[in-house]
Amino acid sequence: MQDEAPLKARSEDTTTTKEKHSMRQAIHNLEASKIREVANAGLGRSDVLAFWFGESDEVTPEVIRQAAIDSLQRGETFYAHNLGLPELRAAIARYTSSLHPAVDASRIAVTSGGVSALMLAVQALVDAGDEVVAVTPVWPNLTAQPAILGATVRTVPLVPVQGEWTLDLQALRAAVTSTTKLLIVNAPNNPTGWTMTREEQQAVLDHCRETGTWILADEVYERLYFEPTANGCAPSFLDIARPDDRLVVTHSFSKSFLMTGWRLGWLVLPPALVEGIGKLIEFNTSCASVFTQRAGVVAIEHTAEITPRVVAHLKHCRDTLVPLLAAVPGVQVAPAKGGMYAFFRLEGFDDSFEVAKRLVVEAGLGLAPGNAFAPEGQGWLRWCFASKDPQRLVQGVERLRGWLAKQQG
């Protein structure tokens, strides 16, 4: 009879080996994208009107595409500086300074997309065990990134009032204390369209100065703002902050230049963080591709002819969709001040995820479930209205009406 002791030892060795090779628990705990799961339900169906992802269905302007083609034709297929091409950093600095108080090019770091910019900022500022506070509902990456690094993430929910989401400033102040390492704010907000007022920004900045808390401001939608302003964009922390404040602002070419697939973004940093961010870029992506950066330079050069047109069209889309949605019985919605989304509540349908999947299958309508952005988004749906043809929005509302009629009939 075989000795059982060696078998037991081998079994323990196997378990130990599996444990050594297992993935970090923080990664296991990450939720798969509910938005992509809904989209997967519509794969292969050409009849689905898709409004689930946060991007326009309009292609990048030709002048930008041509700049990348020209760069490739010149053979610019090699590495660039970690922080970006000097030409692009200078162009971004000029662009930023045209909208806000002057920002020097030395404070700009070019990144491989806005997502990378956000992750780099979190990697630079957050240790495992640190406390991070985020204003929600928000694009799930913003709360997942600090969790990946082992931080404890607490949330301060926006409050809906007749379909419009508002900030409880007192609750935010109470949540951000001297033990809070980082506050994450996305405004104009995805998915709600909420935008911070100048007074709210000043109050938050003053409070974080007192507590020593860093602010990570995701302002990628700042140009997609529909209220009249002198500089044509939403209020920014850059308007009121000092260069040495504990403030990192993230931006992207994706939205206001119609460049989602290009993966090009940037950070505006206090001088003390620039060198460290350069190191992190080396270990994350090395650099953004040169031909993409050349396209970014041209995009900025043509801002005046690209971005105002994009914003005007999005405002038309918003003003087409929201009144139609508001006229649907059981729908609660308010026009967003910024961004590219209508975030609406559908009375009597409390499971957003299930409703979104049913709408794809039963109505050919693709929306994002509100609970993908935070628990308080449960019962809400996000509709990206960045449609080249606004008539698609009209058709989408007709499909929603028809589907609701069948549920009640």
Buried (B, 14 or more C-beta within 10 A) or exposed (E): EEEEEEEEEEEEEEEEEEEEEEEEEBEEEEEEBBBEBBBEBBEEEEEBBBBBBBBBBEEBBEBBBEBBBBBBEEEBEEEBBBBBBEEBBBBBBBBBBEBBEEBBBEBBBBBBBBBBBBBBBBBBBBEEEBBBBBBBBBBBBBBBBBBBBBBBBBBBBBEBEEBBBEBBBEBBBEBBBEEBBBBBBBBBBBBBBBBBEEEBBBBBBEBBBEBEBBBBBBBBBBBBBBEEEEBBBBBBBBBBBEBEBBBBBBBBBBBBBBBBEBBBBBBBBBEEBBEBBBEBBEEBBEBBBBBBBBBBBBBBBBBEEBBEEBBEBBBEBBBBBBEBBBEBEEBBBBBBBBBBBBBBBBEEBEEBBEBBBBBBEEBBBBBBBBBBBBEBBBBBBBBBBBBEEBEBBEBBBBBBBEBBEEEEE
